[in-house]
Amino acid sequence: MNKPNYKGNTRLLPFRVIEAAASGDETAINAVLKHYEGYIIALSTRRLFDEQGNPHLVLDSEMRRTLETRLILKILQFDMAA
């Protein structure tokens, strides 16, 4: 039985998508980014406080782009032969 990963999602990316993304296929890379979109958003959400000290959750768009860029670089560096 598959263990649920982030937020109970048990769907895994098909091997052919991972293989195509590692080869540089733009559509496959976008599929990988879409698959991890929720996790990236969760990682790039920050709690900020207003003047009265009330907390607000805000998406740090710079952090989101940084995480997406790093994921793309790791996808392209991924060695399918290993």
Helices and strands as residue ranges (DSSP letters): G 6-8, H 15-22, H 26-35, H 37-43, E 45-49, E 55-59, H 61-77
